Amino acid sequence: MNTSKMLLATAAIGAMAVAAVPAEASAKAKAKAVSGQSSEIEALKAQIEALKARLDAQDAASAQAQAAAQQTAAQAQAAQAAAEAAQASAADVKKTADKAAKDSSSLAKLVEGVKDTKISGRMYFNISQETEKSNNTKRVDGAGFAIKRFYIGIDHKFSPIFAGNVTMDIDNVVGNNNNNLVGKGFYVKKAYLQAKFRPELMVRLGAADTPWVPYAEGIYGYRHLEKVIADLNGFGTSADWGVHVMGDLAGGLVSYQISAVDGAGYRNPKFSQTVDLEGRVSVNYKGFNAAIGGYTGKLGNDTLGAVPLRTANRFNALLAYKGKISDIDFTLGGEYFTAKNWKTPSKLIANNETKAEGYSLFASASPIKQWSVFGRYDHIKPDKKLTPLRKGEYFNAGVQYSPAKIVDLALVYKHYTGDNGFTGGDLKTASVNNVNTISARDEFGLFGQFRW
């Protein structure tokens, strides 16, 4: 019994165990199912979060791309503005550059023109006291400052061959105020076109230096004190209108000049029926200078309807040494001239020929640098045939200081004497008709020149 009961109890327990196994398995299955669903939900959530994060990333990238696009657009606009500005600036730069190039070209032409153009000047002046007497009667007595000459010159070189010159001459003029000086006259002294084909041949057309007077002035060296003898006494002029041919031969050993001129001087250009001729040939050898010259013509007076006049002739000669003696600059020389019919004698009057003659001796030395001493003596007979007693004399002496190459200052004494009515040089008061007149003029003062 007890055994049966035990078996029945065991069987009952076994049946319950069997019945309990499916129930436990079912619960486990359900739990597993629930757990699987939960995992799927978590996975889905994770996917959703990932998608959300991806969407957020895409939104951020889109925003970043949009910002970059906006920045790029702004940069493009800025670049376009910069390009437009650069283009405008380039146009302005080109315009400015073109203007600068044009201005530079104009400036270059101006500089080139200035380089080939030279402006020069020279002034003769004096501060002096003068006295003049006629037959011991004082006619002039005074002192003051005077400008004897002021030249302004412009030289321009057009090419290696062609050049031009214009030189203005400022000088005293005499007006109608009782024959007193009323001011300064402004004259054209030189105005010519020059063609220098070679050293042996140069041609000037216009008003230019005459062959003799400027040459003699260059040898003398003290034009600022006084003119040379022919020019001083009215038997020559320093410039005239015409055609001038000149040149240097044998390397400068020989020089020449031939001029066909109007004959009335640079202040009075004239058209006349004949042309005057003047010429010079000179030699310069180791400081020794020798020259001869001549003039022939009507002096501009051979005009239509004028009284027939004799032909004026002049002969000039010069001999000088201009160099160094024992390292001292030294000049010693003399000039001679003779002239016929120079004061326009008429052909209608018999035995009306005139003959003038004169000579000048000059010397200077520079024993000390910048200092020199000088002296000169002139003697002239203006008409040996018609008025043989008439004569004139002139001399000067002094010392000169040259503080600069372009400045000369000389303390000078001058003396003029005119016998029997002679009024040459600076003599003003002698009567031409009074053969017994003796005139004397003394002047002392500071004479000088500056030039550039």
C-alpha positions in Angstrom: 0.0 0.0 0.0 2.4 2.2 1.1 4.3 1.2 -1.9 1.3 1.9 -4.2 0.8 5.2 -2.6 4.4 6.0 -3.1 4.2 5.0 -6.7 1.1 7.1 -7.2 2.6 10.0 -5.5 5.7 9.7 -7.6 3.7 9.4 -10.8 1.7 12.5 -9.7 4.9 14.4 -9.1 6.3 13.3 -12.4 3.1 14.3 -14.2 3.2 17.7 -12.6 6.8 18.0 -13.6 5.9 17.1 -17.2 3.1 19.6 -17.2 5.4 22.2 -15.7 8.1 22.0 -18.4 6.0 23.3 -21.2 4.7 26.0 -19.1 8.2 27.1 -18.2 9.3 26.7 -21.8 6.4 28.9 -22.9 7.3 31.5 -20.3 10.8 31.5 -21.4 9.7 31.7 -25.0 7.5 34.6 -24.2 10.3 36.3 -22.2 12.6 35.7 -25.1 10.1 37.1 -27.5 9.7 40.2 -25.3 13.4 40.5 -25.1 13.7 40.2 -28.8 11.1 42.9 -29.3 12.9 45.1 -26.9 16.1 44.7 -28.8 14.4 45.5 -32.0 13.0 48.6 -30.5 16.4 49.6 -29.2 17.9 48.9 -32.6 15.1 50.9 -34.2 15.7 53.7 -31.7 19.4 53.5 -32.5 18.6 53.7 -36.2 16.3 56.6 -35.6 19.0 58.3 -33.6 21.6 57.6 -36.2 19.2 58.9 -38.9 18.5 61.9 -36.9 22.2 62.5 -36.3 22.7 61.9 -40.0 20.0 64.4 -40.8 21.4 66.8 -38.3 24.9 66.3 -39.9 23.3 66.8 -43.4 21.6 70.0 -42.1 24.9 71.2 -40.6 26.7 70.4 -43.8 24.0 72.1 -45.9 24.2 75.1 -43.7 27.9 75.1 -43.9 27.7 74.6 -47.7 25.2 77.4 -47.9 27.5 79.7 -45.8 30.4 78.7 -47.9 28.4 79.4 -51.1 27.4 82.8 -49.7 31.0 83.4 -48.8 32.1 82.3 -52.3 29.5 84.5 -53.8 30.6 87.4 -51.6 34.2 86.7 -52.6 33.2 86.5 -56.3 31.4 89.8 -56.0 34.5 91.3 -54.2 36.7 89.8 -56.9 34.5 91.2 -59.6 34.5 94.6 -57.9 38.3 94.4 -57.5 38.6 93.4 -61.2 36.5 96.3 -62.3 38.4 98.6 -60.0 41.7 97.2 -61.3 40.5 97.6 -64.9 39.5 101.2 -64.1 42.7 101.7 -62.3 44.6 100.2 -65.2 42.9 102.5 -67.6 43.7 105.5 -65.3 47.3 104.2 -65.0 47.5 103.9 -68.8 46.0 107.3 -69.2 48.4 108.7 -66.6 51.3 106.8 -68.2 50.4 108.1 -71.6 50.2 111.6 -70.3 53.5 111.1 -68.4 55.1 109.8 -71.5 53.8 112.7 -73.5 55.0 115.1 -70.8 58.3 113.3 -70.6 58.7 113.5 -74.4 57.8 117.2 -74.3 60.2 117.7 -71.4 62.9 115.7 -73.2 62.4 117.9 -76.2 62.5 121.0 -74.0 65.7 119.7 -72.3 67.2 118.9 -75.6 66.3 122.3 -76.9 67.7 124.0 -73.8 70.9 121.9 -74.0 71.5 123.2 -77.5 70.6 126.8 -76.6 73.0 129.1 -74.7 72.2 132.5 -73.4 75.2 134.9 -72.8 75.6 138.4 -71.7 78.2 141.1 -71.3 78.2 144.5 -69.8 80.8 147.3 -69.9 80.4 149.9 -67.1 82.4 152.6 -65.3 82.3 154.8 -62.2 84.4 157.7 -63.1 85.1 161.5 -63.0 85.6 163.3 -66.3 86.7 166.8 -67.4 86.8 168.2 -70.9 88.2 171.6 -72.0 88.2 173.4 -75.3 91.0 176.1 -75.5 91.3 175.9 -71.7 87.6 176.6 -71.2 85.9 173.8 -69.2 83.0 172.3 -71.1 82.4 169.1 -69.2 82.9 168.4 -65.5 81.2 165.6 -63.6 81.2 162.2 -62.2 78.8 159.2 -62.1 78.0 155.7 -63.1 77.6 154.7 -66.7 76.9 151.6 -68.8 78.9 151.8 -72.0 77.4 148.6 -73.5 75.2 145.7 -72.5 75.0 142.7 -74.9 72.5 139.9 -74.6 73.1 136.9 -76.9 71.2 133.7 -77.7 73.0 130.9 -79.5 71.1 127.8 -80.7 72.5 124.7 -82.4 70.1 123.1 -84.8 72.4 120.3 -86.0 76.1 119.6 -86.3 76.2 121.9 -89.3 73.5 124.6 -88.7 73.3 127.1 -85.8 71.9 130.6 -85.2 72.7 133.6 -83.1 70.8 136.7 -82.0 72.7 139.4 -80.0 71.0 142.5 -78.7 73.0 145.7 -78.1 71.9 148.2 -75.4 73.6 151.5 -75.8 73.1 155.2 -75.1 70.9 157.2 -77.4 70.6 160.9 -78.0 67.1 162.4 -78.0 65.6 165.8 -78.7 66.0 167.0 -75.1 68.7 169.6 -75.9 70.8 166.7 -77.2 71.1 165.2 -73.8 71.1 161.5 -73.3 67.5 160.4 -72.7 67.9 156.6 -72.2 69.1 153.4 -73.7 68.6 152.2 -77.2 67.9 148.5 -77.9 69.5 147.4 -81.2 70.0 144.1 -83.1 73.7 143.8 -83.3 73.9 140.2 -84.6 71.2 138.0 -86.1 72.5 135.3 -88.4 72.1 131.7 -89.5 75.4 129.8 -89.6 76.4 126.8 -91.6 79.7 125.2 -90.5 80.6 122.7 -93.2 84.1 122.1 -91.9 86.7 124.2 -90.0 87.9 125.6 -93.3 84.5 126.8 -94.4 81.8 128.5 -92.4 79.1 130.8 -93.7 76.9 133.3 -91.9 73.9 135.0 -93.3 72.6 138.1 -91.6 74.1 140.6 -89.2 77.4 139.2 -88.0 80.9 140.2 -86.9 82.9 142.0 -89.5 86.4 140.7 -90.4 88.6 143.4 -88.8 87.3 145.1 -85.7 86.3 142.0 -83.6 89.6 140.4 -84.5 91.7 143.4 -83.4 89.6 143.6 -80.1 90.5 139.9 -79.4 94.2 140.6 -79.7 94.0 143.9 -77.7 92.0 142.2 -74.9 90.7 145.4 -73.2 87.6 146.3 -75.2 85.8 147.1 -72.0 88.1 150.1 -71.5 87.9 151.4 -75.1 87.2 150.5 -78.7 90.1 149.8 -81.0 91.4 152.8 -83.1 89.4 152.3 -86.3 86.1 151.7 -84.5 86.8 154.5 -82.0 87.2 157.1 -84.7 84.5 156.0 -87.0 86.6 154.2 -89.6 85.1 150.8 -89.1 82.3 148.9 -87.3 82.1 145.6 -85.4 79.1 144.1 -87.2 77.2 144.6 -90.4 74.4 142.9 -92.5 75.4 140.6 -95.3 77.0 137.3 -96.2 80.1 136.3 -94.2 82.5 133.5 -95.2 85.3 132.4 -92.9 87.4 129.5 -91.8 90.6 128.2 -90.3 93.4 126.7 -92.5 96.4 124.5 -91.6 95.0 123.5 -88.2 94.3 127.1 -87.2 97.7 128.5 -88.3 95.9 130.7 -90.9 92.4 132.2 -90.6 90.4 134.3 -93.0 87.1 136.1 -93.4 85.4 137.7 -96.4 82.2 139.7 -96.0 79.8 141.2 -98.6 77.8 143.8 -96.5 75.4 146.7 -96.8 78.1 149.0 -95.5 76.1 151.3 -93.1 76.7 149.2 -90.0 74.4 146.9 -88.0 72.3 149.8 -86.7 71.4 151.1 -90.2 70.7 148.2 -92.6 70.2 149.6 -96.1 69.4 148.6 -99.6 71.8 150.3 -102.0 72.9 149.9 -105.6 76.3 148.4 -104.7 77.6 145.9 -102.2 80.7 146.6 -100.0 83.4 144.1 -99.4 85.7 143.6 -96.4 88.3 140.9 -95.8 91.1 139.7 -93.5 93.8 137.1 -93.5 95.7 136.4 -90.3 98.4 134.1 -89.0 98.8 132.8 -85.4 102.1 130.9 -84.7 103.2 130.2 -81.2 101.6 133.4 -79.8 102.8 135.6 -82.7 99.9 137.2 -84.6 100.0 139.0 -87.9 97.1 140.2 -90.0 96.2 142.4 -92.9 92.7 143.5 -94.0 90.9 145.7 -96.4 87.6 147.4 -97.1 86.1 148.9 -100.3 82.6 150.2 -101.0 80.1 153.1 -100.7 79.3 152.6 -97.0 75.6 152.2 -97.8 75.3 155.6 -99.3 74.9 154.5 -103.0 71.2 154.8 -103.0 69.0 155.9 -105.9 69.1 159.6 -106.5 71.9 160.2 -104.0 74.9 162.5 -104.7 77.6 160.4 -106.5 80.2 159.6 -104.0 83.8 158.3 -104.2 84.5 154.8 -103.2 85.7 154.4 -99.7 88.8 152.2 -99.1 90.6 151.1 -96.0 93.7 149.1 -95.3 94.5 147.5 -91.9 97.5 145.8 -90.5 98.3 144.3 -87.1 101.4 142.7 -85.5 101.4 141.4 -82.0 102.6 138.8 -79.6 100.1 137.3 -77.2 101.5 134.6 -74.9 103.8 134.0 -72.0 107.2 135.3 -71.1 108.8 133.6 -68.1 105.3 132.3 -67.1 103.9 135.8 -67.2 100.9 136.4 -69.5 102.1 139.1 -71.8 100.7 141.1 -74.8 102.6 143.5 -77.0 101.3 144.8 -80.3 100.5 147.5 -82.7 97.7 148.3 -85.2 97.9 150.5 -88.3 95.2 151.7 -90.7 94.8 154.1 -93.6 91.5 155.1 -95.3 90.5 157.1 -98.3 87.3 158.9 -99.0 85.7 157.5 -95.8 83.8 160.6 -94.8 81.6 160.4 -97.9 83.4 163.0 -100.2 81.4 163.9 -103.3 82.6 163.1 -106.8 81.2 166.5 -108.0 83.8 168.5 -106.2 87.3 168.4 -107.6 90.2 167.5 -105.4 87.8 166.3 -102.7 89.5 163.1 -101.9 90.4 162.5 -98.2 93.0 160.3 -96.6 93.1 159.3 -93.0 95.9 157.5 -91.2 96.4 156.2 -87.7 98.2 153.7 -85.5 97.7 152.2 -82.0 100.3 150.7 -79.7 99.3 148.5 -76.7 100.8 146.3 -74.0 99.7 144.4 -71.0 101.3 142.0 -68.5 100.1 139.8 -65.6 103.0 139.4 -63.1 100.7 138.3 -60.3 97.8 135.9 -60.7 94.4 137.8 -61.2 96.3 141.1 -61.5 97.5 142.9 -64.7 98.9 146.2 -65.8 98.2 147.8 -69.2 98.7 150.8 -71.4 97.8 152.0 -74.8 98.7 155.0 -77.1 96.8 156.1 -80.3 97.7 158.7 -82.9 95.4 159.6 -85.8 95.3 162.1 -88.6 91.7 162.1 -89.8 92.4 163.9 -93.1 96.0 164.4 -94.3 94.9 166.1 -97.5 92.1 168.6 -96.8 93.0 169.3 -93.1 96.6 168.2 -92.6 97.0 170.0 -89.2 94.1 168.2 -87.6 95.1 165.3 -85.4 94.1 163.4 -82.3 95.9 161.5 -79.6 94.6 159.1 -76.9 96.3 157.0 -74.2 95.3 155.0 -71.2 97.1 153.3 -68.3 96.0 151.3 -65.3 95.9 148.2 -63.3 93.2 145.5 -63.4 92.0 142.9 -60.9 90.0 139.8 -62.1 88.5 138.2 -59.1 86.7 135.6 -61.3 87.0 134.4 -64.8 83.9 136.4 -65.8 84.7 139.7 -64.0 87.3 142.3 -64.7 87.7 145.5 -62.6 90.3 148.1 -63.8 91.4 151.4 -62.2 92.1 153.5 -65.3 93.3 157.0 -66.3 92.4 158.1 -69.9 93.4 161.2 -71.8 92.2 162.5 -75.2 93.7 165.4 -77.1 92.2 166.9 -80.3 94.1 169.6 -82.3 92.6 172.0 -84.8 89.0 170.9 -84.4 89.5 167.1 -84.1 86.4 165.5 -82.5 87.2 161.8 -82.8 87.2 159.3 -79.9 85.2 160.6 -76.9 85.8 164.2 -77.6 82.5 166.1 -77.9 83.0 169.8 -77.7 85.6 170.8 -80.3 84.4 172.9 -83.2 85.1 171.3 -86.5 85.4 174.7 -88.3 87.9 176.2 -85.8 91.4 175.1 -86.9 92.9 176.7 -83.8 90.8 174.7 -81.3 92.7 172.4 -78.9 90.5 170.1 -76.9 91.5 167.8 -74.0 89.5 165.3 -72.1 90.6 163.5 -68.9 88.8 160.7 -67.2 89.7 158.6 -64.1 87.8 155.9 -62.5 86.8 152.2 -62.1 86.1 150.5 -65.4 84.9 146.9 -65.7 83.0 144.2 -67.3 81.2 141.1 -66.3 80.0 138.3 -68.6 78.3 134.9 -68.6 
